[in-house]
């Protein structure tokens, strides 16, 4: 079973102080990351839900983008 989860990739910090938002695919301990081309500051990220927090200025658009991509990936699996 492949696990699909959105994450804030804090291992990489951009010059603006933001981190890329990625989708992590996990199968048998091996991980693959798919970048969304969208960045977010760590203070605007909710670690519990793994989505942008309500403080983020573009929270609704990002949540829709992330959920649509996760659903598309799950359908293909």
PyMOL commands that set and color helices and strands:
alter all, ss='L'
color gray80, all
select helices_A, chain A and resi 42-44+59-76
alter helices_A, ss='H'
color red, helices_A
select strands_A, chain A and resi 3-9+19-27+30-40+45-46+51-52
alter strands_A, ss='S'
color yellow, strands_A
deselect
rebuild
show_as cartoon
